[in-house]
Every structure is written in C-alpha cells, then in structure tokens.
Amino acid sequence: MRVFVSMPVGSRESFWTPEAIKHMESKFEVVYSTYDRQLTEEEFMAETKDFDAVITGWSHPCITAKMLSGSKVKVIAHVGGSVGDLIDPSVFEETDVKVLSGNLLYAESVAEGALAYMLTGLRRIPYYVQDMKCASQYLGTLAVDRGE
C-alpha cells in the first residue's frame, strides 16, 4: 500500500516518534510531502493521484471529491481529531473513500486536560507555585547569610 503524508516538513515530527515512523515505513511504502507548507488543491491532486492512502494533519485544507477524482486514494487518515472542516461532504456522497480520525483516541485526554486546567485555575495553583518559588529563594538567601 502506498501512503502519502500530506503534512508540511517540520510538522509531522511532533506527531510520530522515530520508532513509529520506522514501523509505518516497514508496513507501507511511505512518501512524505517535501513542502514546508500545506499543499494547494492542484498540488494535492498531483501528489496523491497514485497513492492508496493519504495522512493529513492540523490545518490541512479541505479535501473535496474533485480533489480525489482520478486518484487511487481509498483512505484518508487524519492525525487530529475532528474532520468536520477537513472533509467536504462531497467526499462521502460521491466517493467510496474511507475517512479515519483520532477523535475517539483524543477525547478522553482532552477532557482530562480541560478538567485539570479548570481545577488549577479554581484552586489558584499558579499563584501558590509562584509564592513557593519566591519563598524558597528568600529562604535560600537566609541560609547563605547564616553560613549554612
């Protein structure tokens, strides 16, 4: 299976460890975008026409059925959560392309993070941390002054 990674140079490294990349490359023929920006519609069509799957990331332009016409693409896998702004309804209506996202994978950790941020703010933890830093610096200075 040929996989095209439609993510700009420099952005994909934050999503996969070297081990994960090695594993993916051992299972598939993987080709990475050489652009340091997102592809235009025309570039996307030209780059992906001979691939079975496309992997997208954050800020990827919306993919339409027109962009997939004449291509062999059967799967679009998005490394982010929602694909609501990524996949035009025409893809579902006019093609047999399957779309995968990380929504279920990310939902729990995003919810946990949101709760943690709310509790942190509610309990004013950043202020206590700052107070402790100031106190430890002051106490450290006193210990030095006393020759300890």
N, C-alpha and C positions, 0 to 999 in steps of 0.2 A: 504494500500500500504506500502510495506517495503522499506525503503530508507537507503542506506549505504553511510556514509560520508567518502570518501576516502581522508581525509586531515590529516596530522600529528597532534598529540596532540600539542597544543600551537599555531598553525597557524590559526585554524578556528575561534578563539575568535576575531580576528581582522576583520572578515567579518560580524558577526552577533551580534546584541545586545542580552542581556538576554531575552528581550521581543520577539524578532524574533525567538529565539530558542524555547521558550515556545510555541509560535504559531505553529511552524513547528511540534513540538512534539505532539501538540494536534490534528493535522490533519493526521499525519503519524506515523508509527512505525519506529523510527529513531535509527540507531545503528552507533556509531562513531568508527573510526579506533582507536586502542589502541597503535599504533606505534608512536614513536617520529620522524619518517622519512617517506618518501614515500614508498609505497609497491613495492615489486618486482613483476614481471609478475606472478610468481607462487602464491605468497601471494594474489595478486589481484583476481586471478581466484578462489582461495579457499574461500576468504572472501565474494565475491559478488555473488556467484552462486545461492543463494536463495533469492536475492533481486530483486525488480521490478525497482528500480531506483538507480543511483549512482550519488553523488555530488562530483565534483573534484575541485581542486584549483590550484593556481600557482605552477609551477614546477612539475606537475603531469607527470609521464611517459606516453609515447604514448600508447594509447589503440588500440589494433588490434582486428579483427574479431575472431582470435584464442583465445584471452583472454576472449571473450564473449561466446564462444561456450560452450554449456551445461548449460548456465546460464538462468535465467528468466528475465534478465535485458532488459527493453524496453525503458528506458530513461536514458541519461547521461546529467546532468546539470552542466555546468562549471561556477563557480562564477567569473571567469575572463572574459576577452574579447575574443580574437581570440582563436579558437580551431584548427587552422591550424597545429600546431605541436603536438596537443593533440590527435587527432583522425586520425588514419590511414585510407586512402581511402577504405581499405577492409571492414571497418565497414559499409560504405554507400553502397558498392557493394554487400556484402554478408549477411547483416542482415537487419532487419526492425527496428533497434534501432533508436530512435529519439534523436537528439543532440541539446541541448539548450545552449546559451551563453549569456553573458551580453553585447555583442558588441554594440547594439543599445542604451542600457542604459548608457554605459560609454562614448560613442563617444563625446557627447556634452561637458561633463565636462572635458574630456581630452583636447579637442580643446580649451576650455576656459582657462584652465591652461597653455597650451602652449603659447597662446597669452599673457597672463598675465606675464609669465616669460620673453618673448621677450621684452615686453614694460618695464618691470622692469630693464632689462639689458640695453636697449636702452636709458632710461632716467637716468641711473646710480643711481637708488633709494637706493641700499645698501650703496653707498658712502655717500649719504645725511643722511641716518639714522645714520651711524657711526659718521658723523660730528655733528649731533644734540645731540647724546649721549655725545660726548666729550664736546660740548659747554655747555650742561646742567650741567655736572659735574663741569666744570670750574666756571660757574655762581653760582652754589650751594655753592662752596667753597668761592667765593667772598662774598656771602650773609652771610655766617657764620663768615667770617673775620670782617665784618662790624657790627656784633652783631644783625642781623635781624632774 
